[in-house]
Amino acid sequence: MNANLGLDYWLSQWTFAPSVILGCALVIGLYLYGVGPLRKKYHLADSVSRGQVILFVCGVLAIFFAVVSPIDEIGHEYLFSAHMVQHLLITVVGPPLMVAGMPGWLIAPILQDRTILKFGRFLTHPFVAFTLFFGDFFLWHAPPLYNETLTNESLHVLEHLTFIVFATIYWWPLLSPVKEGLPRLSIGGQILYLFLSGMPTMLLGAGLTFMQPLYAPYIKQPVRAWGFSPAFDQQLGGLVMWVPGNILNIIVMSILFLRWLQLQDQKQKEEDKRFYGVSEGGPASLAEAEEDEEIITVLTNTEGEVVDEEIKGRERSL
């Protein structure tokens, strides 16, 4: 028996839970208060970047969409793969947009408290952030606990909250808006961090793709969505977990690598300027220096030829 997941289902199965609406509204409200009235009151900054505001709000809306749209119901009742799409939105889309949209000047005053700063440094240390996020992710996908989240709504909410919190911590070393206190990793560190991050998702995603169905509620469900069998559904879910996140990592690592090459080229040019000297009438780059050397060589050779001719002329006159 197949579930009816047509247009009517997608239009009607939105679950606007008051707790979700209030939670998202509170987060956006506090953010707007911070970048608006609070900024003006304490003169934290002259202006706020519209792009950052858009990024932050879009991050919250991505999480809101993940938990109130029909994706939540489909993932809860019918498809493991739909549940993985929801987890992708909650961990890989929403939190990084929120971190990228957070102005550094809004965070900096909080970090003046040494206790908060020390605790923040501990949590956002790359090893700690990496371990917390992927440890939490693996834990909730263990079959006994995962099966329980499908029958216990409070536990399911806790799962999503830990995903959001630990994902925010995980993305901080890559996207931190604070230059002092809790800064980003260097470009090389970011590339290594992303490279290593692909390993756990590949391990878990590949395992789910090639294993027999693990999760009892989907196996026992007599109603099938779009005719997906439990085995095919789990394989698709493993691929959702495995492929999109790693493709994103590869794209970001490529961008970071190109940026690193540009910085190295700029650094090399600056070293050339310092080595050859930048003074009035002096060469400003290696290319100009080489050109000047060629001119000097030509002039030297020409002068040498003139001297030789004068000497020969004197010999003939004698």
One Martini backbone bead per residue (centre of mass of N, CA, C, O) as a GRO file, in nm:
protein
  318
    1MET     BB    1   0.096   0.037   0.024
    2ASN     BB    2   0.046   0.374  -0.067
    3ALA     BB    3   0.111   0.689  -0.010
    4ASN     BB    4  -0.042   1.010  -0.013
    5LEU     BB    5   0.198   1.254  -0.166
    6GLY     BB    6   0.070   1.494  -0.274
    7LEU     BB    7  -0.021   1.818  -0.291
    8ASP     BB    8  -0.211   1.808  -0.047
    9TYR     BB    9   0.000   1.716   0.154
   10TRP     BB   10   0.203   1.962   0.116
   11LEU     BB   11  -0.028   2.175   0.211
   12SER     BB   12  -0.129   2.026   0.500
   13GLN     BB   13   0.162   1.916   0.648
   14TRP     BB   14   0.185   2.157   0.859
   15THR     BB   15   0.369   2.205   1.176
   16PHE     BB   16   0.277   2.469   1.393
   17ALA     BB   17   0.447   2.483   1.653
   18PRO     BB   18   0.468   2.698   1.911
   19SER     BB   19   0.765   2.640   1.997
   20VAL     BB   20   0.890   2.697   1.719
   21ILE     BB   21   0.788   2.980   1.667
   22LEU     BB   22   0.896   3.110   1.928
   23GLY     BB   23   1.192   3.032   1.899
   24CYS     BB   24   1.251   3.171   1.624
   25ALA     BB   25   1.144   3.452   1.704
   26LEU     BB   26   1.343   3.496   1.938
   27VAL     BB   27   1.607   3.479   1.780
   28ILE     BB   28   1.545   3.707   1.577
   29GLY     BB   29   1.476   3.926   1.783
   30LEU     BB   30   1.751   3.935   1.930
   31TYR     BB   31   1.916   4.002   1.683
   32LEU     BB   32   1.772   4.269   1.600
   33TYR     BB   33   1.831   4.407   1.869
   34GLY     BB   34   2.142   4.392   1.851
   35VAL     BB   35   2.168   4.540   1.554
   36GLY     BB   36   2.008   4.782   1.669
   37PRO     BB   37   1.945   4.920   1.958
   38LEU     BB   38   2.206   4.810   2.096
   39ARG     BB   39   2.411   4.935   1.903
   40LYS     BB   40   2.325   5.233   1.952
   41LYS     BB   41   2.345   5.250   2.262
   42TYR     BB   42   2.671   5.128   2.265
   43HIS     BB   43   2.837   5.177   2.007
   44LEU     BB   44   2.935   4.913   1.835
   45ALA     BB   45   2.833   5.040   1.552
   46ASP     BB   46   2.752   5.218   1.269
   47SER     BB   47   2.675   4.943   1.121
   48VAL     BB   48   2.492   4.696   0.931
   49SER     BB   49   2.492   4.415   0.753
   50ARG     BB   50   2.264   4.304   0.534
   51GLY     BB   51   2.386   4.028   0.465
   52GLN     BB   52   2.397   3.918   0.757
   53VAL     BB   53   2.097   3.930   0.815
   54ILE     BB   54   2.011   3.739   0.590
   55LEU     BB   55   2.174   3.493   0.678
   56PHE     BB   56   2.050   3.453   0.957
   57VAL     BB   57   1.751   3.430   0.878
   58CYS     BB   58   1.791   3.194   0.680
   59GLY     BB   59   1.893   2.993   0.892
   60VAL     BB   60   1.634   2.988   1.064
   61LEU     BB   61   1.438   2.914   0.826
   62ALA     BB   62   1.565   2.640   0.761
   63ILE     BB   63   1.490   2.512   1.032
   64PHE     BB   64   1.191   2.571   1.024
   65PHE     BB   65   1.133   2.409   0.766
   66ALA     BB   66   1.237   2.129   0.870
   67VAL     BB   67   1.008   2.115   1.124
   68VAL     BB   68   0.719   2.208   0.959
   69SER     BB   69   0.730   2.048   0.724
   70PRO     BB   70   0.658   1.752   0.555
   71ILE     BB   71   0.938   1.629   0.606
   72ASP     BB   72   0.887   1.552   0.901
   73GLU     BB   73   0.654   1.350   0.856
   74ILE     BB   74   0.792   1.162   0.654
   75GLY     BB   75   1.039   1.095   0.839
   76HIS     BB   76   0.858   0.982   1.077
   77GLU     BB   77   0.669   0.764   0.903
   78TYR     BB   78   0.836   0.664   0.618
   79LEU     BB   79   1.136   0.816   0.572
   80PHE     BB   80   1.471   0.817   0.618
   81SER     BB   81   1.563   1.012   0.388
   82ALA     BB   82   1.395   1.255   0.487
   83HIS     BB   83   1.538   1.276   0.761
   84MET     BB   84   1.818   1.346   0.633
   85VAL     BB   85   1.731   1.611   0.507
   86GLN     BB   86   1.664   1.745   0.773
   87HIS     BB   87   1.949   1.717   0.900
   88LEU     BB   88   2.090   1.886   0.685
   89LEU     BB   89   1.944   2.154   0.747
   90ILE     BB   90   2.026   2.159   1.061
   91THR     BB   91   2.362   2.134   1.004
   92VAL     BB   92   2.449   2.258   0.693
   93VAL     BB   93   2.264   2.527   0.672
   94GLY     BB   94   2.174   2.692   0.920
   95PRO     BB   95   2.427   2.738   1.112
   96PRO     BB   96   2.631   2.872   0.908
   97LEU     BB   97   2.447   3.115   0.848
   98MET     BB   98   2.439   3.222   1.139
   99VAL     BB   99   2.742   3.264   1.181
  100ALA     BB  100   2.786   3.449   0.927
  101GLY     BB  101   2.556   3.663   1.050
  102MET     BB  102   2.752   3.732   1.286
  103PRO     BB  103   2.870   3.991   1.442
  104GLY     BB  104   3.159   4.060   1.606
  105TRP     BB  105   3.061   4.314   1.782
  106LEU     BB  106   2.840   4.134   1.934
  107ILE     BB  107   3.048   3.926   2.073
  108ALA     BB  108   3.291   4.072   2.211
  109PRO     BB  109   3.165   4.169   2.488
  110ILE     BB  110   3.120   3.879   2.602
  111LEU     BB  111   3.441   3.804   2.594
  112GLN     BB  112   3.535   3.980   2.844
  113ASP     BB  113   3.466   3.737   2.990
  114ARG     BB  114   3.684   3.498   3.098
  115THR     BB  115   3.498   3.254   3.133
  116ILE     BB  116   3.363   3.263   2.855
  117LEU     BB  117   3.622   3.255   2.690
  118LYS     BB  118   3.730   2.981   2.788
  119PHE     BB  119   3.480   2.816   2.712
  120GLY     BB  120   3.480   2.895   2.412
  121ARG     BB  121   3.763   2.786   2.344
  122PHE     BB  122   3.700   2.496   2.411
  123LEU     BB  123   3.453   2.444   2.222
  124THR     BB  124   3.612   2.576   1.950
  125HIS     BB  125   3.799   2.369   1.936
  126PRO     BB  126   3.850   2.166   1.682
  127PHE     BB  127   3.845   1.894   1.836
  128VAL     BB  128   3.591   1.946   2.005
  129ALA     BB  129   3.391   2.024   1.782
  130PHE     BB  130   3.423   1.764   1.618
  131THR     BB  131   3.348   1.559   1.843
  132LEU     BB  132   3.070   1.663   1.926
  133PHE     BB  133   2.926   1.647   1.654
  134PHE     BB  134   2.992   1.345   1.564
  135GLY     BB  135   2.913   1.207   1.824
  136ASP     BB  136   2.616   1.298   1.818
  137PHE     BB  137   2.546   1.185   1.538
  138PHE     BB  138   2.605   0.886   1.596
  139LEU     BB  139   2.426   0.846   1.843
  140TRP     BB  140   2.138   0.911   1.701
  141HIS     BB  141   2.197   0.660   1.480
  142ALA     BB  142   2.142   0.457   1.672
  143PRO     BB  143   1.891   0.242   1.661
  144PRO     BB  144   1.766   0.262   1.950
  145LEU     BB  145   1.756   0.578   1.958
  146TYR     BB  146   1.618   0.636   1.691
  147ASN     BB  147   1.357   0.476   1.744
  148GLU     BB  148   1.276   0.650   1.994
  149THR     BB  149   1.239   0.929   1.844
  150LEU     BB  150   0.973   0.822   1.684
  151THR     BB  151   0.803   0.793   1.980
  152ASN     BB  152   0.960   1.046   2.119
  153GLU     BB  153   0.921   1.379   2.111
  154SER     BB  154   1.121   1.489   2.323
  155LEU     BB  155   1.368   1.341   2.206
  156HIS     BB  156   1.348   1.469   1.925
  157VAL     BB  157   1.396   1.759   2.017
  158LEU     BB  158   1.672   1.708   2.148
  159GLU     BB  159   1.814   1.622   1.894
  160HIS     BB  160   1.783   1.892   1.739
  161LEU     BB  161   1.922   2.074   1.947
  162THR     BB  162   2.201   1.933   1.936
  163PHE     BB  163   2.250   1.978   1.641
  164ILE     BB  164   2.250   2.290   1.646
  165VAL     BB  165   2.465   2.342   1.863
  166PHE     BB  166   2.702   2.161   1.748
  167ALA     BB  167   2.703   2.290   1.465
  168THR     BB  168   2.781   2.573   1.555
  169ILE     BB  169   3.050   2.485   1.679
  170TYR     BB  170   3.169   2.348   1.425
  171TRP     BB  171   3.159   2.622   1.238
  172TRP     BB  172   3.335   2.831   1.390
  173PRO     BB  173   3.638   2.775   1.284
  174LEU     BB  174   3.537   2.875   0.986
  175LEU     BB  175   3.319   3.147   1.063
  176SER     BB  176   3.428   3.340   1.251
  177PRO     BB  177   3.370   3.689   1.345
  178VAL     BB  178   3.616   3.670   1.542
  179LYS     BB  179   3.950   3.781   1.570
  180GLU     BB  180   3.933   3.781   1.887
  181GLY     BB  181   3.950   3.477   2.091
  182LEU     BB  182   3.751   3.334   1.831
  183PRO     BB  183   3.898   3.241   1.577
  184ARG     BB  184   3.988   3.139   1.295
  185LEU     BB  185   4.128   2.946   1.096
  186SER     BB  186   4.341   2.886   0.891
  187ILE     BB  187   4.342   2.794   0.575
  188GLY     BB  188   4.484   2.526   0.624
  189GLY     BB  189   4.303   2.443   0.864
  190GLN     BB  190   4.034   2.442   0.707
  191ILE     BB  191   4.105   2.224   0.504
  192LEU     BB  192   4.163   2.000   0.709
  193TYR     BB  193   3.891   2.007   0.856
  194LEU     BB  194   3.719   1.932   0.605
  195PHE     BB  195   3.859   1.672   0.529
  196LEU     BB  196   3.802   1.523   0.802
  197SER     BB  197   3.484   1.562   0.790
  198GLY     BB  198   3.436   1.347   0.558
  199MET     BB  199   3.480   1.075   0.709
  200PRO     BB  200   3.229   1.024   0.895
  201THR     BB  201   3.008   1.057   0.674
  202MET     BB  202   3.119   0.832   0.496
  203LEU     BB  203   3.103   0.602   0.698
  204LEU     BB  204   2.798   0.622   0.768
  205GLY     BB  205   2.679   0.641   0.482
  206ALA     BB  206   2.803   0.379   0.369
  207GLY     BB  207   2.691   0.189   0.580
  208LEU     BB  208   2.387   0.246   0.519
  209THR     BB  209   2.398   0.172   0.215
  210PHE     BB  210   2.517  -0.148   0.267
  211MET     BB  211   2.309  -0.215   0.467
  212GLN     BB  212   2.075  -0.338   0.633
  213PRO     BB  213   1.798  -0.272   0.769
  214LEU     BB  214   1.768  -0.098   1.101
  215TYR     BB  215   1.479   0.049   1.123
  216ALA     BB  216   1.185  -0.057   1.247
  217PRO     BB  217   0.958   0.154   1.169
  218TYR     BB  218   1.014   0.121   0.858
  219ILE     BB  219   0.982  -0.186   0.831
  220LYS     BB  220   0.677  -0.196   0.967
  221GLN     BB  221   0.568  -0.020   0.753
  222PRO     BB  222   0.294  -0.069   0.535
  223VAL     BB  223   0.337   0.215   0.425
  224ARG     BB  224   0.439   0.352   0.117
  225ALA     BB  225   0.668   0.579  -0.027
  226TRP     BB  226   0.683   0.564  -0.360
  227GLY     BB  227   0.772   0.248  -0.323
  228PHE     BB  228   0.972   0.229  -0.099
  229SER     BB  229   1.195   0.042   0.035
  230PRO     BB  230   1.382  -0.001   0.312
  231ALA     BB  231   1.649  -0.043   0.157
  232PHE     BB  232   1.633   0.197  -0.039
  233ASP     BB  233   1.588   0.417   0.173
  234GLN     BB  234   1.861   0.375   0.323
  235GLN     BB  235   2.044   0.419   0.082
  236LEU     BB  236   1.949   0.707   0.026
  237GLY     BB  237   2.016   0.820   0.307
  238GLY     BB  238   2.321   0.763   0.293
  239LEU     BB  239   2.369   0.947   0.045
  240VAL     BB  240   2.270   1.210   0.171
  241MET     BB  241   2.491   1.204   0.393
  242TRP     BB  242   2.746   1.167   0.204
  243VAL     BB  243   2.740   1.362  -0.057
  244PRO     BB  244   2.656   1.666  -0.016
  245GLY     BB  245   2.859   1.738   0.213
  246ASN     BB  246   3.119   1.663   0.045
  247ILE     BB  247   3.074   1.856  -0.187
  248LEU     BB  248   3.084   2.108  -0.016
  249ASN     BB  249   3.371   2.064   0.091
  250ILE     BB  250   3.513   2.069  -0.185
  251ILE     BB  251   3.430   2.352  -0.268
  252VAL     BB  252   3.549   2.503  -0.024
  253MET     BB  253   3.840   2.396  -0.054
  254SER     BB  254   3.887   2.519  -0.335
  255ILE     BB  255   3.849   2.814  -0.254
  256LEU     BB  256   4.069   2.816  -0.034
  257PHE     BB  257   4.305   2.737  -0.221
  258LEU     BB  258   4.286   2.980  -0.410
  259ARG     BB  259   4.328   3.188  -0.187
  260TRP     BB  260   4.606   3.085  -0.102
  261LEU     BB  261   4.746   3.141  -0.374
  262GLN     BB  262   4.697   3.446  -0.374
  263LEU     BB  263   4.849   3.504  -0.111
  264GLN     BB  264   5.121   3.390  -0.204
  265ASP     BB  265   5.158   3.582  -0.443
  266GLN     BB  266   5.146   3.843  -0.277
  267LYS     BB  267   5.382   3.773  -0.090
  268GLN     BB  268   5.598   3.749  -0.312
  269LYS     BB  269   5.577   4.039  -0.413
  270GLU     BB  270   5.654   4.175  -0.144
  271GLU     BB  271   5.935   4.039  -0.123
  272ASP     BB  272   6.048   4.158  -0.385
  273LYS     BB  273   6.027   4.453  -0.301
  274ARG     BB  274   6.211   4.430  -0.051
  275PHE     BB  275   6.464   4.316  -0.196
  276TYR     BB  276   6.485   4.551  -0.433
  277GLY     BB  277   6.332   4.788  -0.360
  278VAL     BB  278   6.145   5.100  -0.274
  279SER     BB  279   6.231   5.372  -0.469
  280GLU     BB  280   6.328   5.642  -0.615
  281GLY     BB  281   6.392   5.504  -0.927
  282GLY     BB  282   6.328   5.221  -0.847
  283PRO     BB  283   6.247   4.904  -0.836
  284ALA     BB  284   5.915   4.738  -0.794
  285SER     BB  285   6.012   4.467  -0.936
  286LEU     BB  286   6.134   4.193  -1.082
  287ALA     BB  287   6.084   4.273  -1.376
  288GLU     BB  288   6.218   4.553  -1.360
  289ALA     BB  289   6.493   4.456  -1.267
  290GLU     BB  290   6.557   4.283  -1.517
  291GLU     BB  291   6.539   4.517  -1.718
  292ASP     BB  292   6.769   4.686  -1.594
  293GLU     BB  293   6.990   4.472  -1.633
  294GLU     BB  294   6.978   4.468  -1.943
  295ILE     BB  295   7.054   4.765  -1.986
  296ILE     BB  296   7.328   4.756  -1.844
  297THR     BB  297   7.452   4.539  -2.026
  298VAL     BB  298   7.433   4.696  -2.292
  299LEU     BB  299   7.597   4.943  -2.204
  300THR     BB  300   7.854   4.791  -2.131
  301ASN     BB  301   7.906   4.668  -2.410
  302THR     BB  302   7.919   4.936  -2.565
  303GLU     BB  303   8.155   5.065  -2.410
  304GLY     BB  304   8.356   4.841  -2.476
  305GLU     BB  305   8.359   4.880  -2.783
  306VAL     BB  306   8.460   5.172  -2.785
  307VAL     BB  307   8.730   5.125  -2.644
  308ASP     BB  308   8.847   4.926  -2.849
  309GLU     BB  309   8.848   5.123  -3.089
  310GLU     BB  310   9.044   5.333  -2.967
  311ILE     BB  311   9.287   5.145  -2.932
  312LYS     BB  312   9.314   5.065  -3.230
  313GLY     BB  313   9.358   5.349  -3.342
  314ARG     BB  314   9.624   5.412  -3.189
  315GLU     BB  315   9.790   5.180  -3.306
  316ARG     BB  316   9.776   5.277  -3.606
  317SER     BB  317   9.911   5.560  -3.561
  318LEU     BB  318  10.190   5.424  -3.459
   0.00000   0.00000   0.00000
